[in-house]
Amino acid sequence: MRALVTTVAALMLASTIQVDRISILPLAAQDRVAGVLADAMKALGGADKVAGLKGLTAEGPFRRSMGGRDMEGVMTLTVVRPDKMRRVEEIAMGGMVGGPMIERTSVLAGTTAWDDTANRGGMGGGMRMEIRGPGAGPGPAGAPRLTEEQLNEARVRRARVQLQRWMAALVTAGPQAWTDAGIAESPEGKADILEAKEETGRVLRLFIDQATHLPLMVQYQDPKPMVMINGGPGGPGRGGPGGPPRMSPEEMQKRMEEMRKNPPALGTYAMHLGDYKKVDGIMLPHKIDISLDGQPNEEWTVEKYKVNPTIKADTWEKK
């Protein structure tokens, strides 16, 4: 299965994949989509089991390439249908002496959303990290400053899109009705392609293995992250061994202004799903890798799932 995922993703980016787009009548296309989804429901554990999945938590180690550095840590994802999600990343800065940690938390709770970043232990040398991704920051220089209400709306929209991608990956639920996008073929096998429009206006694609009827990949477009790491361990004013020297406040402000002025380019992300195991009667992926423009970007190994866990009300509150 993993070989098929990798081949399909590479070929999609190279635009050389053979996609069967034989003209079919609208009704026939709808029937095909319904059949693909029905088979997927059976493979996942049955429509009743999937419908009974109201929420879950997933936890395990991950590795990510960011800003020229490899970062490792533990990620915990909590989702509650239809509109709640909490993602916590405890990131260990790879290769840095002293074990600096960054804890990033992102929460969607219905009509509110918030993000928080905290440094944990050993961030020597006054190290600072700036990460600007989809929806981050006040926008280009010269643009009207957004109100707190507008900022919250932007955060909610961004988080809701991310939640919809996870729902597509885990239970084949789309942001709106799926349409037939053809069949992807590779030497390892075939995958049915379903697509739907996101709130962003961009296309979300779901690839389902024709042999196992399990989700193989979710593909979407998002702005590429912009990362700035200032200095590192080793004492005030010094960068880490082999790392960049610490910038002055003026240099850092200049870099941040440049990041504001230049919106990040769009990249093609592919979430690869594999190592399926049954958890409380539902097939769930325990290996989730994300590529950006065909290059490995993130690896997450889920070591523990909890299906329909008891979740405290303050889970969604900012401490």
C-alpha angles and dihedrals in degrees: 000000000000091000091053091051093051094046094047092050094049093047093048090055092046090050090227099107115122106240118186104226098161108164111261131179113261093246092050090049091052090050091051092051090048090051093049091050093045091053090047091052090053092048092049091054107281136302093269093052093048092046089051091056101102097161146344145187125220124191136179148113122297138188124206138181109226132163093346092308133101111231128192133191147117125290127199119192121191121185129178119184131271106011116354130095136159123188120185122184122188102195123197109203101237117235096008120129116235098034103260113196133198119199114202120187127187122182135185115190109172107282097002133066136177142179130207135183124193132179115230123199129324103024088153126184093032090284115190131186125201117193120183118183138145110342094359123139134011096290133250120342112271094028117125112270110254121237120239088254091054091047090052091049090052092049092048092049092049094047093045090055090050091050091050090054091053091049090052091051097045105034105007092248112153130208085243135349113322119238129204112264098174135252127304114216129197134159088265096055146285135295130196113231121215123180139189137173119259125214086261089065089243125118124262115202128198120197117202121191110241091210101049098018088223124130111268104179145356116210127194144145126248137158112277114250118257113213131187120183115190116203125314145222122326106083137296116328096009132103123223122273107293090358131117119282117258113269123231117247088256093052092047092049090050092051091049091051090051090052089052094050096049114059111215118258120249118259132192112243125194122193107205116204125201149135093064117198131174116253116183089337097312125105109233130177115247095186116058119173126178124204127193117210089342096308123111109259109161139012122195124182111195108213098173135030127183117196117210093351124183106261123195118234092236090061087091096046125097109241 
